Structures are given as structure tokens and as C-alpha cells.
Amino acid sequence: MSFLTKILGRGEQRSSWFGPTTWFPPTAAPAGAQAAENLATVVACINAIATGIGTLPATVYRAEGEGRIEAPNHPVSRLIRSPNGNQTWADWIEWTLSQVLLHGNSLSAIQMDGAGRPTALIPIPWANVSVQMLPGGRLAYDVVAYQSPWGGTGTPRRLLADEVFHLRDRSDDGVLGRSRISRAPAVLASAIGVQTYSSHIWQNAATPSGMVELPPGITPQGMARMKAHFEAQAAGAENGKRILFVDPATKFTPLSISPEDAEVLESRRFSVIELCRLFGVPPPIVQDYSNSTFTNASQASTWFATNTLTPWARKIEAEFARSVFADPNGAFHLEIDLSGLVRGDYATRWTANVAAVQAGILTRDEVRAQEGYGPLPAASATQAKVQQS
């Protein structure tokens, strides 16, 4: 959509709330999302992806000949600094990705000023959105039962496709994304079932380490004396591995975890791996080191960045180009800098910086600026140039 169209208006009207050609039901019920978030692995996977993207620097660039230059004064650059009055950029990215991972879709309304420039991205929970297709083939998003920024409690409002930032997970119909938890309900149900069963075992079952059988006819007082005598000999850290002497009339039977309970524990471990597969997150990223070695654990972050975070970063960039910039010439674009993923890896980062300087890709001052240092003093800069030459 062109800049002039933003000012003059659009073809579709919002006065008619009913009678569309197609209505798309929500792809994931709120109850399903809530049940999924009762699993620690689901929460950890979503947090890993959402916070991972949220911590990366984002920059607006303008195409300049064969290259590009940064555009810090572009309206979208101001959105990156403050998407709305309640969220920072990291907060908005985390919210956006958590919505799309749980529901398959994430929606934010784009607020414009009188000149058609974007001024805010207002998050709208997907549970409060119904999507319809207008006769002209464009999508309309009806927002209901929501304290909207346009005033009123639960005031309905219709938004058109070019008025919203709509991030989708993989789609079946090319229109709406489909949630991952709806694609693999058996995996989620199995994990929830095992967790529920384990919780009931913990709440209801008594699992002593052993049992002492006393002779029949013993009085309560005698039982109390025997209990105190046995605990004095066997209970406590100082009695660990001590030889136990009991009355010939008594019998001690050690107790251990049953094979069925052991199988439940193994099933819980397997459900962690299954849920990690569902979200594309390596198990070490969510603190599951059961099958980790030094080699695969050290490579987990690289795999996570390449195969999980990079596709989401590109999806966000593409959706900004479609809805927020809405520039048919593509003069401006958003870029999420994935090199920020190695910010905590000092050895890798500085090795890359040295290679960039030696190859002439960056100057020493540019590297220093990236790392938060000021430029070299004049004398040091001259000496550096001599050393480079």
C-alpha cells in the first residue's frame, strides 16, 4: 500500500460487521494454550525463542545505491525505541513471539499519525480476534471483548490487513497460521498426562525406604520403644551404611521404587525431548543435559541460532516490510542483527572482529564503536594505520 493510500483511505469499509464471504475460526483455544504453559518445557522453549529474538539489536536501513545506510530518524526507528506506551522493544518482541508460538498467530494494531506515519504497535491478544475475508478478498480482523486503546471496554473494532502487524506460524491455508500445540495434540496430551500422574503420585503415595515387621501382640508402648530404638540405629546421616541389629522376632524389608514408577520418570524425560522437537529448541537450551556431551552442548547455541532464531527473525523482518513500512519501492527495511547472539561469547566475537579488521571489512574504530568504546586517540590511530599497512 502506498503512502498516499494511507492518507486517502482504503476501498473496504468497516461499517458492516457481518456478511463476509469467509470466516476463519481461531486456530488454538485459550484453554489449550493455558494447559500447554503448565508444562515447564513449553514455557522454557517459548521463553528461549522469545527472549532470544528480543535481545537482538534491530536497525532500520535505507537503500543507497549498491549499499545501505542506517536511518535512525525513520518513524519505524522510533517504534523500535518505544513500540507503545507500555512496552519496550524487547517486551513487545517477547509478547509477539509467545503469542505466535502458542496460538499460531500474533496481532498488533498499527497506529498512524495524520501524515500516515506509524506511531505505535498496540498488542491485541489473539483470543480476542476473529478473522474474516471481505468480498474483495482482503482480510478483516474483528477485535472484540478487549479493553482497546481506542476507548471503551470491549468496544468492537474492525481492522484491515494493512492496519495490523500479523505474524504467522506455518499456515495450512495461506491465510492464518496454525499453532504447534494444535499440530501435535498427542505429544502435548501425553506430557500433560505424565505430569498429572507424577503429581498425584507425589501428593497421594507414601514411599518409605523400608519396612520393619514386629511380632504379633506387641503393645503400643513396646512398638514406640522399638521405633525409637530402630530410628536411633538407622535414621540420620551419621548412621549411613551402619550395620543394623534387630530383635530375632522382627524383620526388616527394604523398599525401592517400583518398575512402573521408574517408567513414569523415563517418560517424563522423553516428553521433554518431544516438546523440544515441537518448538525446534535443542534440549540443552532448556537445561536438559541428560544426553549432553561437551561437544553437542557447546554447539547447541549455534544450532539454535541458525535453525530456530534466524527463521523467526526473517519472518519479523518480512512482516515489517509488508505492514509497517508498506513501501512498494522497498527503500527502507528492518534488519535484526543476529550477530548479537555471540555477544556473550567473547572469544568468538573478538576473533571475528580481528578477522574483519584484517580483511578490511571494518576499521578499528568501527569495531571499538560496536564494543562500546570510543575512537582511538589520534596518535594511536596513526600507529594502527602504520601497523595495518
C-alpha positions in Angstrom: 0.0 0.0 0.0 1.4 3.4 -1.0 1.9 6.4 1.4 -0.9 8.3 -0.4 -3.4 5.4 0.1 -2.7 5.6 3.9 -3.8 9.2 3.9 -6.8 9.0 1.5 -8.2 5.7 2.8 -8.9 2.2 1.6 -11.5 0.5 -0.6 -13.2 -1.7 2.1 -15.4 -0.2 4.7 -15.8 -1.2 8.3 -19.4 -0.2 8.8 -20.7 -3.7 8.0 -19.8 -6.2 10.8 -21.5 -9.2 9.3 -22.0 -10.9 5.9 -18.4 -11.7 4.9 -17.6 -14.4 2.4 -15.4 -16.4 4.7 -14.9 -16.7 8.5 -11.8 -18.2 10.0 -12.1 -19.8 13.4 -9.3 -19.4 16.0 -6.5 -22.0 15.5 -5.9 -22.6 19.2 -8.3 -22.3 22.1 -7.1 -20.3 25.0 -7.6 -23.3 27.3 -5.2 -25.3 25.1 -2.5 -22.6 25.4 -3.0 -22.4 29.2 -2.7 -26.2 29.5 0.4 -26.1 27.4 2.0 -23.5 29.6 1.5 -25.7 32.7 4.4 -27.7 31.3 7.8 -26.3 32.2 9.4 -27.4 29.0 6.8 -25.5 26.9 7.4 -22.3 28.9 11.2 -22.8 28.6 11.1 -23.3 24.8 8.9 -20.3 24.3 11.0 -18.1 26.6 14.2 -19.2 24.8 12.9 -18.2 21.4 11.1 -15.0 22.5 13.8 -13.6 24.7 16.5 -14.7 22.2 15.0 -12.6 19.5 14.0 -9.8 21.9 17.6 -9.3 23.0 18.9 -8.8 19.4 19.5 -5.3 18.1 17.2 -4.2 15.3 18.0 -1.4 12.9 16.2 0.4 10.1 18.2 0.8 6.9 17.7 2.8 3.7 18.9 1.5 0.4 21.6 3.7 -1.0 22.9 2.7 -4.5 24.5 -0.7 -4.1 24.7 -0.4 -0.3 22.6 0.9 2.6 22.8 3.4 5.3 21.2 3.5 8.7 18.0 5.6 9.1 17.8 6.5 12.8 15.2 9.2 12.2 12.7 7.0 10.3 9.4 6.5 12.2 10.0 2.8 12.5 13.3 3.5 14.2 11.3 5.4 16.8 9.0 2.3 17.1 12.0 0.2 17.9 12.9 2.5 20.7 9.3 2.5 22.0 6.6 0.4 20.3 3.9 1.7 22.6 3.4 3.4 25.9 3.5 0.2 27.9 6.2 -2.0 26.3 9.8 -1.7 25.3 11.0 -3.3 22.1 12.2 -6.4 24.0 8.8 -6.7 25.8 6.9 -6.4 22.5 9.0 -8.9 20.7 8.6 -11.4 23.6 4.9 -10.9 23.6 4.6 -11.2 19.9 6.6 -14.5 19.7 4.9 -16.0 22.7 1.5 -15.4 21.1 2.5 -16.9 17.7 4.1 -20.0 19.3 1.0 -20.7 21.4 -1.7 -19.6 19.0 -0.1 -19.8 15.6 -0.8 -16.0 15.1 0.1 -12.8 16.7 -1.6 -9.4 16.0 -0.7 -5.8 16.8 -2.6 -2.8 15.5 -0.6 -0.2 13.7 -1.4 3.3 14.9 -0.8 6.1 12.4 -0.5 9.9 12.7 -2.2 12.3 10.4 0.6 12.0 7.8 0.3 8.2 7.7 3.5 7.6 9.7 3.4 4.6 12.2 3.5 5.8 15.8 2.7 2.7 17.8 2.2 -1.1 17.7 -0.7 -2.0 20.0 -0.7 -5.7 21.1 -4.0 -7.5 20.7 -4.4 -11.0 22.3 -5.3 -13.5 19.6 -8.1 -14.9 21.7 -9.9 -11.6 21.2 -9.7 -11.7 17.4 -11.9 -13.2 14.7 -10.7 -13.1 11.2 -13.0 -12.7 8.2 -12.4 -12.3 4.4 -14.2 -9.4 2.8 -15.8 -9.8 -0.7 -12.8 -8.1 -2.2 -10.5 -10.9 -0.9 -8.8 -8.8 1.8 -8.7 -9.9 5.4 -10.6 -8.1 8.2 -9.8 -8.6 11.9 -12.7 -8.0 14.2 -11.4 -7.2 17.7 -14.0 -8.0 20.4 -14.2 -8.2 24.2 -11.0 -6.3 24.8 -10.0 -3.1 26.6 -8.8 -1.4 23.4 -6.6 1.7 23.1 -9.4 3.3 21.1 -11.6 3.7 24.2 -14.4 1.8 25.8 -14.5 -1.6 27.5 -15.0 -4.4 25.0 -15.7 -1.9 22.1 -15.7 -3.9 18.9 -13.4 -2.6 16.1 -12.6 -3.8 12.6 -9.1 -3.6 11.4 -8.0 -4.3 7.8 -4.9 -6.2 6.7 -2.8 -3.1 6.2 -3.6 -1.8 9.6 -2.1 -4.7 11.5 1.2 -6.4 12.1 0.2 -10.1 11.7 3.0 -12.7 12.4 2.1 -16.3 11.5 3.5 -19.7 12.2 3.3 -22.2 9.4 -0.1 -22.0 7.6 -2.3 -24.7 6.2 -4.5 -22.3 4.1 -2.1 -19.4 3.4 -4.2 -17.1 5.5 -3.8 -18.0 9.1 -1.0 -19.7 11.0 -1.6 -22.8 12.9 -0.3 -23.4 16.4 2.3 -26.0 17.1 0.4 -27.4 20.0 -2.7 -28.0 17.7 -0.5 -29.8 15.2 0.8 -32.3 17.8 -2.0 -32.7 20.4 -0.9 -36.2 21.3 2.5 -35.1 22.3 1.0 -32.4 24.5 -1.6 -34.7 26.0 1.0 -37.3 26.7 3.3 -34.8 28.5 0.3 -33.4 30.5 -0.9 -36.9 31.4 2.6 -38.0 32.7 2.9 -34.8 34.6 -0.5 -35.2 36.2 0.2 -38.8 37.1 3.5 -37.9 38.7 1.9 -35.1 40.6 -0.7 -37.4 42.0 1.9 -39.9 43.0 3.8 -37.2 44.9 0.6 -36.0 46.6 -1.0 -39.3 47.4 1.6 -42.0 47.7 3.8 -42.8 50.6 7.2 -44.2 49.6 9.2 -45.3 52.7 12.7 -46.7 52.2 12.0 -49.8 54.3 9.5 -51.7 56.5 10.0 -53.3 59.9 7.7 -56.1 60.8 7.1 -56.6 64.5 5.9 -59.8 66.3 2.1 -60.0 66.9 0.8 -59.0 70.3 3.2 -56.2 70.9 1.8 -53.3 72.9 1.7 -49.7 71.7 4.4 -48.9 74.3 6.6 -51.7 73.0 6.1 -50.5 69.4 7.1 -47.0 70.4 10.2 -48.2 72.1 11.1 -50.4 69.1 10.5 -47.4 66.7 12.8 -45.1 68.8 15.4 -47.8 69.0 15.3 -48.5 65.3 15.5 -44.8 64.3 18.4 -44.3 66.7 20.3 -47.0 64.9 19.3 -46.4 61.3 18.0 -42.8 60.8 20.1 -39.8 60.1 23.3 -39.1 58.1 25.6 -40.3 60.9 24.0 -43.8 60.7 24.5 -44.2 56.9 25.7 -47.7 55.9 25.8 -48.8 59.6 25.2 -52.4 60.3 21.7 -52.9 61.6 21.0 -55.3 64.6 17.3 -56.2 65.2 15.5 -58.5 67.5 15.1 -62.0 66.1 11.3 -61.6 66.2 11.4 -58.6 63.9 12.0 -58.5 60.2 13.3 -55.6 58.1 12.3 -55.4 54.4 13.9 -52.7 52.2 11.6 -50.9 49.7 12.6 -49.4 46.4 10.9 -47.6 43.5 8.6 -49.8 41.5 9.3 -50.5 37.8 6.1 -48.7 36.9 7.2 -45.6 38.7 10.6 -45.8 37.1 8.9 -45.9 33.7 7.0 -42.8 34.6 10.2 -40.9 35.3 11.7 -42.1 32.0 8.5 -41.0 30.2 8.8 -37.5 31.7 12.4 -37.3 30.3 11.2 -38.4 26.9 8.3 -35.8 26.9 10.9 -33.1 27.4 12.7 -34.1 24.2 9.4 -34.4 22.3 8.4 -30.9 23.3 11.8 -29.6 22.3 11.3 -31.1 18.9 8.0 -29.5 18.6 9.4 -26.0 19.1 12.7 -26.6 17.4 14.8 -26.0 20.6 17.9 -28.1 21.4 17.4 -29.7 24.9 20.5 -28.1 26.4 18.9 -24.7 25.7 16.1 -25.6 28.2 18.5 -27.0 30.7 18.1 -30.7 29.8 21.6 -32.1 29.9 20.6 -35.8 30.2 22.1 -36.7 26.8 24.7 -33.9 26.5 28.4 -34.1 25.9 30.8 -31.3 25.8 30.7 -31.2 22.0 27.0 -31.2 21.4 26.2 -28.9 24.3 28.7 -26.3 23.0 27.2 -26.5 19.6 23.6 -26.2 20.8 23.6 -22.4 20.8 24.9 -22.3 17.3 22.3 -24.8 16.1 19.6 -22.8 17.9 20.6 -19.5 16.4 20.8 -20.9 12.8 17.8 -23.2 12.7 15.4 -21.6 15.2 16.0 -17.9 15.8 17.1 -17.0 12.2 13.8 -18.1 10.6 11.8 -16.1 13.1 13.9 -13.0 12.7 13.4 -13.2 8.9 9.6 -13.6 9.4 9.5 -10.5 11.6 11.6 -8.5 9.0 9.3 -9.6 6.2 6.1 -8.7 8.1 7.5 -5.3 8.9 8.2 -4.8 5.2 4.6 -5.8 4.4 2.6 -3.9 7.0 4.6 -1.3 8.9 6.8 0.1 6.1 4.3 -0.7 3.3 6.8 0.7 0.9 6.3 -0.6 -2.7 9.8 0.5 -3.6 11.5 -1.2 -0.7 13.6 1.8 0.1 13.6 1.0 3.8 13.8 -2.2 5.7 14.2 -3.6 9.2 17.1 -5.8 10.0 17.5 -7.9 13.2 21.2 -8.3 13.8 21.8 -12.0 14.6 25.5 -11.3 15.3 24.2 -10.2 18.7 23.8 -13.9 19.6 27.6 -14.2 20.1 27.7 -11.2 22.4 28.2 -13.4 25.4 30.9 -15.5 23.6 33.9 -13.1 23.9 36.4 -15.4 22.2 34.3 -15.9 19.1 33.3 -12.2 19.0 36.8 -10.9 19.2 38.2 -13.4 16.8 35.5 -12.3 14.3 36.5 -8.6 14.9 40.1 -9.3 14.3 39.3 -11.1 11.0 37.0 -8.2 9.9 39.7 -5.6 10.5 42.5 -7.7 8.8 40.2 -8.2 5.8 39.4 -4.5 5.6 35.7 -5.0 6.2 35.7 -2.9 9.4 38.1 -0.3 10.8 39.4 -0.5 14.3 37.3 2.5 15.3 34.2 0.8 13.9 35.0 -2.3 16.0 35.5 -0.2 19.1 32.2 1.5 18.5 30.4 -1.8 18.3 32.0 -2.9 21.5 31.1 0.3 23.3 34.5 2.0 23.2 35.3 5.5 21.9 37.6 6.0 18.9 41.3 5.6 19.3 43.3 8.7 20.1 44.9 10.4 17.1 48.5 9.1 17.9 47.2 5.5 18.4 45.1 5.7 15.3 48.1 6.7 13.2 50.2 3.9 14.7 47.4 1.4 13.9 47.3 2.5 10.3 51.1 2.0 10.0 50.8 -1.4 11.5 47.9 -2.4 9.1 49.9 -1.2 6.1 
